[in-house]
């Protein structure tokens, strides 16, 4: 199954220069331990790739994960995301995930 599909991405115009990008992804299994990591990778990748000013919200598709509320909070909390990215091991994994293939 696909983790992210096009129908899961929603872009709303906040004003002329600002957009709200909402992404919903489906973890591979309901207790997927990588769900937080997937969310983190999506966030980092999009922040680097989106050419316009945006606010990014990432959620787990409703009903697809046993702790979706906790994970949603975690991947949308700037301080917790920043703290996660300060962890060198985690950071390295995220960097590997978001690398552009040559």
Secondary structure, DSSP 8 states (H G I E B T S, - for coil): --SS-GGGEEEEEEETTEEEEEEEE--SSTT-TTHHHHHHHHHHHHHHH--SEEEEEEEE-TTS-TTHHHHHHHHT-HHHHHHHHHSHHHHHHHHHHH----
